[in-house]
Structure formats: C-alpha cells, structure tokens
Amino acid sequence: MNRWMRLVSAVVAMMMIANLQYAWTLFVKPIVGATHWKLSDVQWGFTIFVALETWMMPLSGWLIDLLGPRTFVSVAGLMCGAGWIGIGQVHSLTALYSSYALAGFGAALVYCGSLGTVKWFPDKRGLAAGLISAGFGSGSALFVPVIAYLIRAHDYRTAFLYTGMVQGVIIVLAAQFLQNPPPVAHLAAPARVQVRRHDEEFNSFEMLRTPHFYVLFSMALMMGIGGLMVTAQVAPMADTLKIGAAALTLSLTLNPLGNGGARIFWGWVSDHIGRERTMSLAFFLQSLFLVGAVTLGRRSTALFITTLFLVFFTWGEVYSLFPSICADWFGGRNVSSNYSFLYSAKGVASILGGGAAAKLFELTGSWSYGFYACAILALISAGMALGIRKMPLPKKHPAKSQVAAVGTYGT
C-alpha cells in the first residue's frame, strides 16, 4: 500500500479523537447547568482525560512499536466511542471522571498508533508529523457546528451519543490501514534540509539517560500549559466577557483550523530552517498573542475571535515540532515509544491548564493571571529553543561490553 494512503488513514483516525479534547468546552456550561456541579469540578474531568491520554502513551507506544498499530487502534476506537458516549449518561462526578478516563486511554492508543506513520517518512518528518497532528488539532472543526446544534436542539447527552458512535466506528475502519514499515523498507532518503540529525537509534531507556530529553520535556511542559488552558476555558471565558453563542461557535470552529494549520505550516517550515529556529519564532509569537487575548480580546467580539485564533496558530506546532525533533535526535525506529515519554508533559500541563486554571478564575474573578503566566512560560521556552541549537546531539552511553573491556585492559 502507498505510504500516503497510510498517512491519510492516520490523519482520519486523529480527526476522530479531536472532539474529545477540543469540543469539550462546548459541553462544560450545559453539564454545570444540568448537574449544578462547580466549574472546577467539571474541568478536573478534562485534566483526567489529558493525563490518561498522555501518561498511558509510554506503555502503548512501546507495544505499538513492537506489535504494530492495527489491533491497538481498533480497540482504541471502541474505547473512545464508549467513553465519550458514557460521559453523556453519567449522574456523578466519579462516573464522569471514569468515562472521560476511558476515552483518554483510547485516545492515547490512537495518537501513538497514528504517529508511528512518521516512520514511513524519513525524508519529510516535519510535514508528516504536522499532517498527523493536524488531524487531532483541527478535526473538531467538522463537529463543532453539529455539536452546537445538537445541544441547542436536543441536549448535551444526545450530542455525546451521536458523535461518540460516529467517532468510534470511523477509528476502527481507519485502523485497518495502519502498519509499521518493514525492518528494511525502501523509503526515500532524508532530504538536504537545515535539520540537525544523526543515524544513532536510541531506545526509550537510552533516551531517558540523556540531558537532551529533559530539556525538551521542560519546553513541552511550559508550552503545553497555555494552549490547554485556552482549549478548556474558551467557553467559560467567552461567557465572562459576554461573547454571544454565535460568535463562540465561530471561534470554536476557527480555532481548530488554526491549531491544525499551525502543525502543518510550522512543521513544513522546520524542515527548511531547522526545528530550533522554528520553535524560537513560534513560541515567541505565542507569548505575544496570549497577552493579546486578554488585553485586545476583551475589546470586541472580532478581536476575541482573532486573538484566540492566533494563540492556537502559534501553539499547535508544539505537537509537530517535538515529535520531529525527537526522531531527529533519537532516531526514527522507536519514535512512537520515545515521543510518548516527551508527550507525557502534556498530562502535567493539563493539571494547571484545566482544573487549576478554573480554580484560579473562581478565586480571582479574572482570566488575566493565567494568561500572563503562560505568556511568560512561552517566552522562556523561546529562549530555551535558541539555547538548544548550541547543544551537541545526544550520544549513547558506552555499551557495557566496551566498559568491561576498558576495565579489563586497565587491570
């Protein structure tokens, strides 16, 4: 099968898990209104979802690298569908958290299985990673108008039911086209691009022993907080600023397009000017637009929509640049399992961007504190991106046999 057909299947599968994260904000107010739970209580469900989606990836990534993605992503489709449908039927916070956790575990399998398709594209890693992650970043744009209509015409429970069934079935179908490349595949040679890479292949244990991983993890963590905060809190923030329902629906349709477009655009740029330069530029712009969202965005509906779109357009690239640089620095053979450890930073970020951000708003009555703090973190990440250009590429620790030989010679 043509590698581009596998890429399309991966993108489709990722589009079907987009709602689980990016359409969630549409359901928050209806759930709070129907149950009388606090905003922060409901938003801890978002944190649990992201935590499961990210923290289960190291295990799922290793299994997918070993056994292939088809079976795992098929099972994941059932988990995502059942978990999403289940959220609409719950009557307790415990059940809400459990259903969202099930969907999160399924999303981890889909994400890992789809991202492994990057192995087929050693010559276009930035573009391939950008397209795959763009499916996740922009897929909800197809569903947001439908979900808004279903909630308005029926209720949020109906919206969960119908979208859950559709998403689960399509993920199972897309999974049938996913496969790891054979050990010796005739793939295109890497292009002559401004990307630092070497031919050493690291497994996850070897990668975790390098300082490079922890620098990248710190950057991914700081960049993740702001984007996840905006993702979870768009609707509550719009309600605070008295933004109308029609404008909110438009914003929630455009934001995923900015998010997905960022992953493709910045991934393509990074193939030509290098990952580190691209990171420094995009992260710096992200800090500016986060500040703009709470200064200019409150002045008019048009500025609210525009600034949030720009926030997403300078945040979405996180999930194409980091898998690309992970493959560049640590090799492509184990990219699913290796990147899964780096991606787990998103789970930590969700704690601050989801429940904690909602709690901060409840205590202060303002979203500005969170946005300014995240802008500072993005600015620090931009500076770190300039710094990692000067770091030498990671090296494996000497093999035990070499160490033993040196020790024997020395005696």
LOBAVEX-788564 format. One record per residue: x, y, z of N, C-alpha, C in turn. Coordinates in steps of 0.001 Angstrom, whole numbers, padded with zeros to 6 digits, always signed. Layout:
<lummis>
XYZXYZXYZ/...
</lummis>
This chain:
<lummis>
+000849-001200+000000+000000+000000+000000+000883+001249+000000/+000493+002258-000755+001209+003518-000822+001300+004160+000559/+002478+004707+000891+002659+005289+002227+001752+006484+002466/+001346+007172+001387+000468+008330+001543-000936+007899+001947/-001372+006711+001510-002668+006194+001943-002650+005884+003436/-001533+005384+003927-001403+005123+005368-001435+006444+006139/-000808+007461+005554-000809+008772+006201-002234+009331+006275/-002991+009192+005205-004384+009668+005206-005192+008949+006278/-004998+007640+006416-005719+006872+007433-005360+007349+008833/-004088+007635+009047-003657+008137+010350-004290+009491+010651/-004345+010362+009643-004949+011688+009828-006435+011548+010172/-007134+010659+009474-008568+010458+009738-008791+009966+011165/-007987+008991+011602-008129+008486+012967-007912+009594+013983/-006922+010440+013729-006644+011544+014652-007780+012563+014656/-008391+012787+013505-009524+013715+013446-010665+013245+014335/-010811+011926+014463-011934+011390+015221-011730+011457+016735/-010512+011725+017189-010329+011919+018636-010217+013393+018994/-010314+014263+018002-010164+015694+018266-011253+016220+019186/-012502+015753+018986-013609+016227+019813-013374+015985+021293/-012702+014884+021596-012517+014511+022994-011804+015596+023779/-010976+016373+023096-010260+017460+023764-010814+018827+023359/-010958+019070+022061-011199+020430+021596-012672+020830+021563/-013594+019870+021578-015017+020218+021635-015550+020163+023066/-014719+019736+023995-015156+019591+025382-015732+020890+025949/-015109+022005+025608-015530+023280+026193-017003+023588+025900/-017552+023067+024784-018962+023282+024464-019891+022610+025473/-019418+021540+026086-020260+020766+026988-020205+021261+028436/-019208+022085+028750-018969+022442+030152-020164+023166+030769/-020611+024223+030114-021723+025001+030674-023009+024181+030778/-023401+023405+029735-024599+022568+029879-024493+021547+031009/-023313+020955+031199-023148+019982+032285-023281+020672+033637/-022626+021825+033776-022712+022572+035037-024164+022967+035313/-024863+023413+034278-026250+023832+034461-027178+022688+034827/-026937+021511+034238-027828+020371+034476-027550+019683+035808/-026313+019744+036271-025924+018992+037472-025681+019870+038691/-025436+021168+038435-025093+022119+039496-023746+021812+040154/-022898+021064+039427-021519+020894+039881-020754+022187+039621/-019684+022426+040373-018868+023619+040164-018065+023495+038873/-017715+024653+038293-016908+024671+037074-015612+023904+037266/-014920+024139+038376-013643+023470+038610-013819+021965+038739/-014945+021504+039344-015196+020062+039459-015321+019425+038083/-016055+020065+037194-016239+019540+035841-014919+019576+035074/-014150+020648+035232-012904+020784+034474-011812+019834+034961/-011933+019297+036158-010979+018254+036556-011161+017014+035686/-012351+016844+035124-012551+015751+034172-011673+015927+032946/-011562+017164+032457-010679+017470+031328-009234+017136+031681/-008825+017500+032886-007459+017198+033330-007216+015691+033350/-008181+014929+033866-008040+013468+033929-007937+012880+032529/-008754+013390+031595-008679+012902+030214-007294+013106+029632/-006780+014328+029725-005481+014634+029135-004381+013833+029834/-004499+013673+031157-003497+012904+031891-003455+011460+031404/-004621+010837+031243-004665+009452+030761-004205+009369+029314/-004605+010356+028502-004214+010357+027096-002702+010429+026944/-002043+011117+027865-000597+011305+027745+000195+010298+028562/-000211+010032+029790+000596+009188+030668+000504+007703+030330/-000507+007317+029565-000576+005929+029102+000198+005719+027816/+000681+006799+027218+001369+006666+025935+002704+005922+026006/+003514+006073+027060+004757+005297+027078+004522+003793+026955/+003522+003262+027672+003208+001837+027568+002649+001509+026198/+001679+002284+025742+001061+001991+024457+002041+002189+023309/+002918+003193+023416+003903+003418+022359+004866+002259+022207/+005302+001701+023340+006224+000572+023287+005557-000635+022651/+004301-000909+023011+003582-002059+022462+003316-001884+020969/+002978-000664+020570+002697-000414+019152+003964-000546+018322/+005106-000039+018844+006376-000219+018138+006697-001701+017970/+006322-002507+018973+006663-003925+018971+005701-004747+018120/+004408-004491+018250+003402-005364+017660+002640-004755+016493/+002797-003468+016273+002077-002819+015186+000805-002146+015671/+000306-001167+014907-000789-000324+015388-002200-000821+015110/-002389-001739+014186-003746-002031+013707-004680-002503+014819/-004260-003522+015558-005120-004079+016605-005367-003067+017711/-004307-002377+018105-004432-001432+019215-005365-000269+018870/-005241+000252+017673-006084+001380+017294-007535+000927+017105/-007749-000318+016670-009110-000842+016565-009777-000898+017941/-009067-001445+018911-009594-001489+020284-009804-000068+020807/-008884+000813+020463-008971+002201+020921-010238+002873+020416/-010650+002557+019185-011866+003135+018648-013080+002793+019506/-013135+001555+019968-014237+001143+020841-014167+001871+022179/-012954+002039+022713-012795+002728+023993-013192+004201+023887/-012764+004849+022814-013091+006267+022625-014598+006466+022485/-015217+005611+021670-016656+005736+021474-017425+005491+022758/-017091+004421+023473-017804+004077+024709-017590+005135+025785/-016362+005633+025911-016076+006636+026932-016799+007937+026671/-016805+008381+025406-017454+009650+025056-018968+009550+025226/-019553+008433+024785-020991+008225+024977-021325+008173+026465/-020440+007509+027232-020685+007342+028665-020761+008663+029418/-019969+009656+028989-019985+010951+029682-021393+011546+029671/-022116+011335+028581-023458+011896+028462-024502+011187+029301/-024141+010033+029880-025113+009265+030647-024852+009305+032149/-023813+009978+032583-023403+009893+033983-024244+010798+034873/-024280+010440+036163-025008+011230+037155-024160+011496+038396/-022873+011238+038295-021964+011529+039405-020621+011947+038838/-019871+012693+039626-018536+013119+039184-017613+011923+038999/-017754+010925+039865-016908+009723+039735-017131+009050+038395/-018397+008932+037986-018707+008318+036693-018214+009188+035541/-018324+010512+035695-017807+011423+034680-016312+011224+034499/-015584+011219+035601-014134+011060+035530-013758+009699+034932/-014485+008649+035286-014177+007301+034786-014406+007200+033284/-015523+007756+032815-015824+007692+031381-014824+008495+030569/-014474+009672+031082-013506+010510+030366-012115+009870+030395/-011799+009153+031475-010523+008445+031556-010455+007324+030524/-011561+006583+030339-011602+005522+029329-011359+006101+027942/-012014+007220+027653-011790+007881+026362-010341+008344+026232/-009751+008795+027336-008362+009243+027312-007392+008126+027005/-007614+006953+027599-006738+005806+027325-006865+005403+025857/-008098+005395+025348-008282+005080+023931-007599+006089+023031/-007687+007373+023401-007044+008413+022599-005531+008246+022582/-004957+007766+023692-003510+007525+023739-003103+006484+022712/-003894+005421+022597-003589+004369+021623-003731+004887+020193/-004764+005673+019951-004957+006239+018609-003802+007173+018259/-003439+008024+019204-002373+009000+018964-001055+008289+018651/-000705+007320+019489+000555+006594+019283+000544+005819+017969/-000542+005093+017727-000619+004283+016513-000567+005122+015261/-001192+006277+015292-001190+007155+014117+000160+007831+013927/+000756+008298+015023+002031+008999+014924+003131+008090+014402/+003005+006782+014633+004007+005844+014131+004137+005866+012624/+003144+006430+011927+003203+006534+010466+004359+007420+010024/+004869+008270+010928+006036+009103+010619+007223+008243+010186/+007269+006993+010640+008371+006092+010269+008465+005887+008761/+007352+006049+008063+007354+005880+006611+007911+007113+005888/+008224+008201+006633+008606+009467+006003+009894+010043+006590/+011027+009331+006467+012280+009890+006975+012707+011152+006223/+012172+011329+005029+012534+012488+004208+011640+013697+004465/+010503+013477+005138+009547+014570+005359+008962+014472+006770/+009813+014361+007758+009317+014137+009116+008473+015298+009619/+008939+016515+009395+008191+017663+009877+006818+017751+009241/+006745+017559+007933+005474+017629+007225+004550+016495+007650/+005079+015260+007716+004249+014112+008082+003718+014249+009506/+004592+014613+010439+004153+014808+011820+003142+015943+011910/+003349+016984+011095+002420+018105+011085+001048+017704+010589/+000992+016911+009513-000295+016479+008975-001035+015568+009952/-000305+014636+010569-000941+013709+011510-001474+014453+012726/-000646+015279+013319-001097+016012+014500-002138+017065+014142/-002133+017529+012877-003163+018477+012444-004535+017832+012450/-004593+016529+012190-005870+015836+012287-006461+015974+013672/-005610+015833+014683-006060+015985+016064-006368+017445+016371/-005549+018341+015843-005719+019744+016157-006912+020395+015489/-007296+019899+014303-008348+020585+013544-009600+019748+013332/-009564+018491+013689-010697+017604+013408-012008+018057+014001/-011958+018708+015151-013201+019117+015808-013935+020207+015029/-013237+020876+014097-013907+021905+013297-015066+021318+012500/-014974+020025+012139-016060+019370+011416-017273+019147+012303/-017036+018996+013606-018099+018587+014512-018690+019725+015333/-017923+020803+015539-018379+021861+016441-019753+022405+016052/-020005+022766+014772-021347+023255+014436-022431+022206+014692/-022099+020936+014427-023069+019851+014652-023348+019691+016138/-022287+019692+016947-022463+019549+018394-023258+020722+018958/-022929+021933+018513-023664+023112+018988-025143+022999+018644/-025444+022494+017437-026845+022321+017035-027537+021262+017886/-026874+020124+018091-027488+019036+018866-027760+019461+020304/-026818+020205+020884-027023+020686+022253-028196+021662+022306/-028253+022523+021306-029316+023540+021277-030676+022908+020969/-030725+021976+020013-031999+021399+019584-032460+020261+020489/-031527+019547+021093-031872+018411+021948-031289+018635+023338/-030130+018050+023590-029408+018284+024845-027994+017757+024691/-027163+018013+025700-025764+017598+025584-025620+016084+025585/-026553+015362+026203-026474+013896+026233-026625+013321+024815/-027536+013874+024040-027715+013443+022649-026462+013720+021825/-025839+014865+022046-024624+015215+021312-023499+014228+021614/-023335+013863+022881-022331+012858+023243-022625+011529+022551/-023884+011118+022541-024265+009819+021976-023953+009730+020492/-024437+010684+019719-024290+010608+018261-022825+010750+017832/-022123+011734+018390-020728+011919+017979-019863+010759+018461/-020163+010195+019625-019396+009053+020118-019497+007849+019202/-020706+007575+018707-020883+006432+017810-020124+006630+016498/-020249+007813+015913-019582+008092+014637-018067+007996+014778/-017530+008618+015818-016080+008624+016017-015537+007222+016210/-016201+006414+017037-015711+005065+017318-015649+004208+016071/-016704+004241+015253-016754+003408+014050-015674+003823+013049/-015498+005110+012823-014512+005571+011837-013087+005254+012288/-012804+005346+013581-011464+004997+014073-011167+003523+013785/-012135+002642+014038-011940+001212+013782-011661+000971+012300/-012384+001640+011422-012167+001474+009979-010794+001993+009557/-010410+003162+010061-009103+003729+009695-007961+002851+010182/-008150+002190+011318-007088+001363+011903-006657+000229+010980/-007550-000228+010119-007239-001369+009260-006152-001047+008234/-005837+000230+008054-004833+000633+007069-003507+001050+007711/-003416+000915+009031-002201+001330+009731-001267+000136+009918/+000012+000369+009656+001001-000697+009766+002381-000076+009892/+003244-000699+010685+004637-000273+010752+005358-000663+009475/+006338+000120+009028+007122-000288+007854+007964-001511+008194/+008301-002343+007198+009162-003496+007462+010538-003042+007936/+011299-003944+008604+012619-003551+009126+013527-002934+008079/+013472-003427+006852+014268-002847+005763+013284-002366+004702/+012945-001101+004787+011978-000533+003852+012691+000397+002873/+012263+000367+001627+012852+001232+000600+012148+002584+000642/+012554+003386+001602+011962+004697+001782+012905+005761+001249/+012342+006892+000945+013156+007974+000400+014216+008413+001397/+015383+008764+000881+016459+009238+001750+016118+010617+002286/+016606+010945+003484+016346+012281+004034+016796+013375+003081/+015973+014385+002963+016292+015499+002073+017398+016361+002672/+018011+017187+001833+019033+018113+002313+018339+019342+002895/+018052+019270+004172+017353+020359+004838+018168+020815+006032/+017792+021968+006582+018536+022555+007690+018097+021944+009024/+018241+020629+009131+017812+019906+010324+018985+019114+010866/+019253+019278+012155+020325+018504+012780+019802+017118+013116/+020496+016104+012627+020093+014735+012909+021298+013830+012773/+021189+012657+013374+022231+011651+013171+021581+010291+013021/+022401+009263+012797+021885+007941+012471+021800+007009+013676/+022152+007484+014859+022063+006618+016039+020605+006389+016412/+020290+005158+016794+018933+004804+017214+018915+004571+018721/+018146+005373+019443+018012+005257+020883+016710+004522+021221/+016776+003599+022181+015522+003127+022758+015129+004089+023870/+013967+003879+024467+013467+004851+025447+014365+004927+026676/+014898+003806+027119+015770+003820+028290+017024+004641+028011/+017596+004466+026824+018791+005239+026464+018468+006720+026337/+017315+007043+025767+016915+008437+025620+016756+009102+026987/+016151+008384+027940+015898+008958+029260+017176+009201+030051/+018281+008681+029594+019567+008896+030264+020317+010107+029703/+019716+010799+028742+020370+011974+028167+019771+013256+028750/+020570+014309+028918+020010+015594+029375+019114+016236+028318/+019310+015867+027057+018531+016454+025966+017042+016201+026158/+016699+014989+026618+015294+014671+026812+014655+015615+027822/+015329+015902+028908+014734+016692+029986+014625+018173+029599/+015521+018627+028749+015385+019991+028229+014144+020083+027348/+013989+019119+026443+012811+019111+025580+011529+018938+026385/+011563+018091+027413+010389+017860+028253+009967+019163+028941/+010941+019905+029449+010633+021166+030126+009978+022161+029178/+010491+022227+027961+009917+023133+026972+008495+022703+026595/+008308+021402+026384+006978+020896+026032+005983+021160+027157/+006437+021032+028397+005572+021286+029546+005144+022744+029595/+006091+023651+029480+005762+025078+029580+004861+025528+028438/+005099+025002+027238+004265+025378+026105+002883+024743+026179/+002784+023598+026823+001502+022904+026889+000485+023591+027775/+000939+024257+028828+000022+024822+029822-000903+025865+029198/-000328+026821+028456-001135+027892+027888-002148+027392+026882/-001730+026528+025982-002650+026024+024967-003789+025221+025559/-003482+024382+026549-004532+023576+027173-005477+024441+027999/-004942+025481+028621-005808+026398+029368-006831+027037+028428/-006365+027541+027286-007271+028168+026330-008258+027145+025782/-007779+025938+025470-008641+024883+024942-009801+024584+025886/-009498+024430+027162-010516+024047+028140-011434+025198+028512/-010907+026430+028477-011631+027552+029090-012231+028540+028094/-012209+028242+026784-012730+029210+025811-014180+029576+026112/-015026+028572+026295-016447+028855+026523-016686+029589+027842/-016101+029136+028976-016272+029910+030207-015732+031335+030098/-014613+031499+029386-014044+032835+029205-014981+033702+028362/-015539+033137+027296-016477+033882+026455-017708+034290+027254/-018157+033411+028136-019310+033730+028976-018998+034907+029899/-017796+034925+030437-017374+036021+031320-017323+037346+030569/-016857+037302+029319-016722+038516+028517-017996+038872+027758/-019078+038110+028001-020371+038378+027358-020304+038221+025833/-019528+037228+025381-019464+036914+023955-020669+036040+023605/-021371+036348+022536-022584+035632+022164-022334+034213+021702/-023402+033404+021684-023294+031993+021312-022819+031814+019881/-023309+032651+018965-022910+032531+017557-021420+032825+017387/-020933+033853+018063-019507+034198+017983-018654+033106+018605/-019130+032519+019707-018386+031428+020340-018299+030231+019402/-019409+029884+018754-019394+028759+017811-018429+029022+016664/-018407+030264+016161-017467+030614+015095-016028+030480+015585/-015762+030964+016788-014417+030862+017346-014002+029404+017516/-014923+028578+018005-014609+027168+018228-014491+026391+016921/-014982+026948+015840-014783+026342+014519-013451+026772+013921/-013091+028050+014104-011840+028571+013543-010618+028127+014339/-010742+028026+015656-009581+027675+016485-008943+026350+016090/-009734+025278+015882-009107+024028+015437-008420+024151+014081/-008961+025003+013204-008308+025198+011901-006955+025884+012083/-006904+026862+012999-005623+027480+013310-004667+026502+013950/-005190+025690+014844-004388+024680+015526-003807+023670+014537/-004690+023131+013677-004231+022156+012693-003327+022776+011643/-003685+023983+011187-002852+024658+010201-001463+024951+010731/-001380+025265+012033-000073+025526+012648+000819+024299+012575/+000264+023140+012774+001062+021916+012791+001642+021610+011413/+000850+021867+010386+001341+021658+009023+002325+022752+008635/+001939+024016+008849+002771+025144+008423+004119+025148+009134/+004111+025107+010458+005371+025171+011195+006189+023894+011021/+005524+022752+010821+006262+021524+010525+007005+021635+009210/+006338+022189+008198+006975+022403+006887+008118+023412+007017/+007904+024496+007743+008954+025497+007940+010166+024863+008613/+009926+024007+009604+011042+023409+010349+011886+022487+009481/+011286+021894+008440+012055+021068+007512+013045+021908+006710/+012814+023219+006647+013639+024083+005811+014577+024993+006602/+014170+025427+007798+015054+026324+008560+015534+025694+009862/+015078+024477+010142+015519+023790+011359+014464+023846+012453/+014459+022813+013297+013453+022732+014367+013652+023850+015391/+014908+024083+015798+015159+025018+016888+014789+026452+016507/+015154+026872+015306+014805+028222+014870+013288+028391+014791/+012627+027366+014277+011171+027422+014161+010521+027516+015533/+011017+026729+016485+010479+026781+017844+010610+028171+018455/+011795+028758+018330+012033+030056+018962+011088+031114+018402/+010846+031092+017089+009967+032068+016468+008512+031846+016875/+008047+030618+016755+006643+030325+017054+006329+030540+018531/+007242+030153+019413+006985+030276+020849+006983+031749+021277/+007835+032543+020657+007845+033982+020957+006511+034623+020549/+006023+034271+019358+004739+034799+018913+003604+034333+019818/+003702+033104+020305+002691+032603+021227+002589+033469+022485/+003724+033884+023019+003708+034725+024222+003012+036057+023940/+003242+036622+022761+002598+037889+022405+001082+037730+022278/+000657+036667+021646-000775+036504+021390-001540+036107+022654/-000894+035435+023596-001551+035146+024872-001862+036447+025617/-000906+037363+025590-001147+038668+026207-002251+039407+025451/-002207+039325+024115-003213+039995+023306-004627+039487+023558/-004763+038197+023895-006086+037613+024102-006822+038254+025269/-006082+038643+026326-006754+039225+027499-006665+040750+027530/-005947+041341+026590-005905+042811+026520-006759+043300+025353/-006465+042834+024151-007248+043230+022978-008542+042432+022858/-008496+041148+023251-009641+040267+023051-010895+040691+023772/-010734+041415+024869-011913+041836+025624-012576+043083+025030/-011947+043708+024032-012461+044967+023494-013600+044784+022495/-013585+043671+021776-014654+043438+020807-014726+041953+020480/-015847+041539+019924-016027+040144+019522-015027+039757+018439/-014811+040645+017470-013881+040349+016379-012464+040147+016899/-012030+040984+017842-010689+040844+018401-010587+039597+019273/-011659+039236+019957-011673+037994+020744-011438+036793+019833/-012180+036735+018733-012046+035615+017794-010656+035603+017162/-010163+036775+016760-008868+036865+016069-007704+036489+016976/-007679+037029+018186-006552+036756+019077-006515+035292+019503/-007674+034691+019728-007679+033281+020100-007223+032406+018934/-007631+032766+017719-007161+032030+016544-005638+032073+016463/-005055+033240+016708-003600+033384+016644-002908+032635+017776/-003550+032559+018934-002997+031752+020027-002873+030303+019580/-003923+029780+018965-003888+028384+018514-002907+028186+017366/-002781+029208+016484-001872+029070+015346-000410+029082+015783/-000124+029592+016957+001261+029590+017451+001450+028606+018602/+000448+027770+018839+000573+026722+019864+000525+025316+019255/-000292+025133+018216-000478+023798+017655+000812+023151+017180/+001788+023960+016769+003045+023405+016235+003830+022603+017263/+003520+022800+018539+004189+022021+019595+004117+020536+019268/+002970+020093+018734+002729+018671+018528+003125+018179+017140/+003820+019022+016382+004514+018539+015184+006020+018730+015322/+006447+019784+016000+007881+020041+016136+008547+019091+017128/+007883+018801+018228+008520+017932+019215+008649+016479+018752/+007629+015875+018104+007875+014529+017572+008948+014513+016485/+009034+015604+015707+010046+015665+014643+011453+015743+015237/+011644+016604+016225+012983+016739+016802+013337+015499+017620/+012320+014835+018160+012562+013582+018874+013113+012526+017918/+012525+012436+016721+013020+011483+015727+014391+011894+015200/+014620+013198+015039+015914+013678+014557+017024+013349+015541/+016773+013582+016818+017811+013445+017833+017990+012010+018321/+016877+011252+018384+016946+009918+018999+016654+008792+018017/+016476+009121+016727+016249+008097+015713+014769+007839+015477/+014455+007306+014303+013066+007085+013935+012529+005712+014254/+013399+004754+014561+012944+003383+014746+011960+003251+015910/+012245+003935+017007+011405+003832+018207+010649+005132+018484/+010266+005837+017429+009690+007162+017622+008369+007131+018400/+007558+006076+018229+006287+006026+018952+006515+005963+020453/+007375+005054+020883+007619+004914+022324+008447+006082+022856/+009443+006552+022098+010270+007661+022583+009462+008946+022733/+008683+009280+021697+007915+010514+021782+006827+010438+022849/+006353+009228+023139+005303+009105+024150+005767+009617+025511/+007056+009447+025823+007574+009979+027083+007609+011509+027044/+007970+012056+025907+008001+013512+025762+006580+014080+025787/+005659+013370+025167+004270+013809+025109+003600+013795+026484/+004143+013000+027413+003548+012935+028753+003625+014275+029477/+004451+015200+028988+004479+016554+029553+003108+017211+029443/+002360+016836+028431+001022+017404+028241+000110+017051+029408/+000277+015840+029967-000533+015442+031103-000266+016305+032321/+000999+016626+032541+001342+017519+033652+000771+018913+033394/+000893+019366+032149+000392+020695+031791-001115+020798+031981/-001835+019692+031775-003293+019725+031891-003760+020001+033309/-002936+019654+034299-003296+019914+035691-003437+021420+035919/-002507+022178+035357-002532+023630+035508-003488+024293+034513/-003589+023738+033300-004436+024355+032291-005916+024045+032447/-006250+022930+033124-007646+022540+033281-008232+022966+034614/-008181+022048+035579-008806+022318+036872-008192+023470+037627/-006865+023590+037610-006202+024650+038377-006519+026027+037803/-006568+026145+036478-006891+027434+035857-008321+027851+036192/-009241+026879+036184-010625+027190+036554-010709+027623+038015/-009947+026949+038880-009937+027314+040301-009368+028708+040503/-008308+029052+039751-007719+030385+039843-008735+031449+039443/-009512+031158+038402-010548+032114+037989-011610+032263+039075/-012012+031151+039691-013013+031216+040757-012527+032059+041933/-011231+032008+042202-010670+032752+043330-010469+034233+043012/-010119+034557+041758-009747+035933+041411-010803+036659+040591/-011675+035898+039912-012656+036521+039043-012084+037046+037746/-010853+036661+037401-010196+037152+036183-009391+036035+035532/-009403+036034+034183-008586+035085+033427-007180+035636+033163/-006945+036905+033456-005693+037557+033075-004481+036919+033744/-004602+036537+035014-003458+035983+035727-002908+034739+035021/-003804+033863+034626-003376+032651+033948-002735+032930+032602/-003310+033861+031835-002782+034166+030509-001403+034826+030593/-001217+035744+031535+000084+036397+031677+001154+035384+032110/+000796+034505+033018+001754+033490+033475+002168+032583+032322/+001202+032177+031505+001509+031299+030374+002326+032027+029306/+002106+033324+029148+002905+034106+028206+004372+034122+028629/+004615+034234+029924+005991+034220+030435+006637+032856+030169/+005882+031780+030381+006408+030438+030134+006748+030247+028652/+005901+030767+027770+006173+030656+026336+007434+031434+025953/+007634+032589+026573+008823+033386+026298+010087+032662+026771/+010010+032022+027928+011146+031229+028419+011446+030086+027454/+010398+029431+026956+010581+028326+026008+011242+028799+024724/+010877+030001+024268+011505+030549+023066+013000+030750+023280/+013384+031251+024462+014798+031407+024782+015522+030076+024855/+014868+029069+025444+015480+027739+025530+015671+027136+024139/+014753+027420+023216+014887+026898+021854+016135+027440+021176/+016464+028706+021463+017709+029257+020934+018916+028572+021562/+018778+028240+022846+019888+027604+023551+020174+026194+023082/+019138+025419+022746+019387+024021+022373+020060+023905+021011/+020082+024989+020231+020826+024948+018963+022311+024747+019204/+022783+025173+020387+024203+025056+020704+024556+023745+021393/+023534+022965+021757+023795+021676+022393+024277+020671+021344/+025302+019889+021659+025676+018816+020730+024576+017770+020690/+024495+017010+019610+023500+015957+019511+023739+014910+020591/+022678+014267+021078+022851+013280+022160+023692+012095+021710/+024415+011541+022668+025239+010367+022418+024848+009264+023395/+024913+008053+022901+024613+006924+023781+025723+006761+024807/+025352+006224+025958+026368+005857+026929+027127+004659+026393/+028410+004507+026753+029174+003365+026262+028495+002058+026615/+028532+001126+025671+027932-000183+025927+028658-000874+027069/+027937-001759+027760+028529-002442+028909+029756-003245+028497/+029697-003831+027298+030836-004623+026851+032068-003759+026682/+031875-002511+026169+033011-001621+025987+033577-001202+027336/+032672-000900+028272+033135-000513+029606+033907-001634+030265/+033381-002874+030102+034053-004028+030698+035422-004228+030088/+035505-004047+028735+036789-004235+028050+037804-003226+028542/+037384-001972+028714+038294-000945+029192+038774-001280+030590/+037822-001765+031421+038192-002116+032787+039191-003254+032827/+039006-004242+031958+039933-005386+031923+041317-004948+031472/+041350-004066+030459+042615-003597+029937+043374-002807+031018/+042587-002041+031780+043219-001216+032800+043853-002027+033916/+043309-003218+034158+043866-004043+035240+045072-004799+034741/
</lummis>
